[in-house]
Each structure stands twice: as C-alpha cells, then as structure tokens.
C-alpha cells in the first residue's frame, strides 16, 4: 500500500477506536448520573426512580442504536446480539 493509504487506514482505525471509547464513556456517565439522581430521592419513591431509569434506558438505547449503525460491521452484529438478550 502507498503511504497515503497507510495513513488513511490508521486514521480510520483511530477514528473508530475513539468513537467506541466515546460511546462507552457517554453510556457509563449517563448510568452514573442516573444512579446519583436516584440516590437523591427517598427510598420510598420507587415509582419516580423507575421512571428515571426508564427514561435513561430509552435515551441510551436510541443513542447506542444510532452509533452502532454508523460504525457498521461487527458493531451491528453486537447490537443485534445485545438486543436479543
């Protein structure tokens, strides 16, 4: 391969890796924020906690689906596997 192709390949690989890291970090922080919000509520308010978790799961699912589709390939298969569980 030409030097240009090698640079392009490395750039695409780096871009995919940083995208995957960003996705994981964003999901992790979203879950931690939800845990913090639920800890601020009283333990008796289970309905409010459940609503907060449902909103978080819905938001994260939409985000994850869009990102997995944009990454294509193996990530789509991973998303299909996770959604079947």
C-alpha positions as CSV (number, residue, x, y, z in Angstrom):
1,X,0.0,0.0,0.0
2,X,1.0,3.6,-0.7
3,X,2.0,5.8,2.2
4,X,-1.3,7.7,1.7
5,X,-3.3,4.5,2.1
6,X,-1.4,3.6,5.2
7,X,-2.1,7.0,6.8
8,X,-5.8,6.8,5.8
9,X,-6.1,3.3,7.3
10,X,-4.5,4.4,10.5
11,X,-6.7,7.5,10.7
12,X,-9.9,5.4,10.1
13,X,-8.8,2.9,12.8
14,X,-8.1,5.7,15.3
15,X,-11.4,7.4,14.5
16,X,-13.4,4.1,15.1
17,X,-11.5,3.5,18.3
18,X,-12.2,7.0,19.7
19,X,-15.8,6.7,18.7
20,X,-16.2,3.4,20.6
21,X,-14.5,4.9,23.6
22,X,-16.8,8.0,23.4
23,X,-19.8,5.8,23.2
24,X,-18.7,3.7,26.2
25,X,-17.9,6.8,28.3
26,X,-21.1,8.5,27.5
27,X,-23.2,5.5,28.5
28,X,-21.2,5.0,31.6
29,X,-21.6,8.6,32.7
30,X,-25.3,8.5,31.9
31,X,-25.8,5.5,34.2
32,X,-23.7,7.1,36.9
33,X,-25.8,10.3,36.7
34,X,-29.0,8.3,36.9
35,X,-27.7,6.4,40.0
36,X,-26.8,9.7,41.6
37,X,-30.3,11.1,40.8
38,X,-32.0,8.1,42.3
39,X,-29.8,8.2,45.4
40,X,-31.1,11.8,46.0
41,X,-34.7,10.6,46.1
42,X,-36.2,8.9,49.1
43,X,-36.2,5.1,49.1
44,X,-40.0,5.2,49.3
45,X,-40.3,6.9,45.9
46,X,-39.8,3.7,43.8
47,X,-42.1,4.9,41.1
48,X,-40.0,8.1,40.5
49,X,-36.8,6.1,40.5
50,X,-38.3,3.6,38.0
51,X,-39.4,6.5,35.7
52,X,-35.9,8.0,35.9
53,X,-34.3,4.6,34.9
54,X,-36.8,4.1,32.1
55,X,-36.0,7.5,30.6
56,X,-32.3,6.8,30.9
57,X,-32.6,3.4,29.2
58,X,-34.7,4.8,26.4
59,X,-32.3,7.7,25.8
60,X,-29.3,5.4,25.9
61,X,-30.8,2.8,23.7
62,X,-31.6,5.4,20.9
63,X,-28.1,6.8,21.2
64,X,-26.5,3.3,21.1
65,X,-28.5,2.1,18.1
66,X,-27.6,5.2,16.0
67,X,-23.9,4.9,16.9
68,X,-23.8,1.1,16.2
69,X,-25.4,1.6,12.8
70,X,-22.9,4.3,12.0
71,X,-20.0,2.0,12.9
72,X,-21.4,-0.8,10.8
73,X,-20.0,-4.3,10.5
74,X,-19.2,-6.2,13.7
75,X,-20.9,-3.5,15.8
76,X,-24.3,-4.0,14.1
77,X,-24.0,-7.8,14.9
78,X,-23.1,-6.9,18.5
79,X,-26.1,-4.7,18.8
80,X,-28.3,-7.4,17.4
81,X,-26.9,-9.9,19.9
82,X,-27.4,-7.5,22.8
83,X,-31.0,-6.7,21.8
84,X,-31.9,-10.3,21.7
85,X,-30.9,-10.8,25.4
